[in-house]
Amino acid sequence: MSTDTVSPLRQRMIEDMNARKLGAHSQRSHISSCKRFAAFLKRSPDTATAEDVRRFQLHLAETGMSICNRNRIMTGLKFLLRVTLRRLDLAAEVYHIREPQKVPLVMSQDETRRLLVVASSLKARVLLSLGYGCGLRAGEVVRLKVKHIDRAQNIIRVEQSKGRKDRNVMLSPRMLDLLRQWWKARPTRWDAGVPPEERLLFPGRKPGKPMTTRQLSRLFHEAADAAGIRKGVTLHALRHRFATHLLEGDTDIRIIQALLGHDKLDTTARYTRVATGMIASIESPLDRLSQPRKKKPKKSRTTNQAVQPPA
């Protein structure tokens, strides 16, 4: 797994990942994980033993690394052992740790409104509005092209997103108006030779490449600071708020599932834990204690008595 040249082992692993259609991000992560294992062993991973795999997992735990990163590294290593090396005995030694289930921080409706109002530019306002108004992930926002905006059906098509899935989301009149404003102000330096429908809505600094998700994240944090939001929220909080606001508005949870692109309803159902409007509207048993107790209506004595026939 040398860093200077592509070793036969790494090349074979890359071919295995390509054959299984793993995305570029997953491939980089898997390769990085295996390089880390090789550095720990100080020899090629194809010479590893069960004891090596056990010691490597102990080593990761001792470094204080987060559970998420430990699981990510072991996922990459397991691919190498199970698929490329066909060492099922070693792959069986790999274990994953259950991550603690944390309730994500969400913004209130007023905070969301302030965030969009104080956005530093039209570009920032449009980008953040797509995250909140359509529930798009950061990568989905920056990769949007002209062809994805379907004004005839009032939808935005999201192509080959997480899990290589397509889906449609709503295109509201307000969102369409913002996109039209942005299209007039959008830089056109990379448009030459590109068909109109293939042009990126948010081109980056390199020809044919969109702006990065890191740039989008920076715009979000700048807007959050300007809006006086002190919570430790991230850009993904806009997608959270999209889901929780729909839930609080009595939108069917299966519709929300389709809009978010979730495979399992359980994933969408987690948003019920952070739908603060729904939670706050529930009457506490404590409040019921101070309410006067309702008296049950007395039953008539003759209700259950049989009617006697006249003599």
Disulfide bonds with the S-S distance in Angstrom:
none
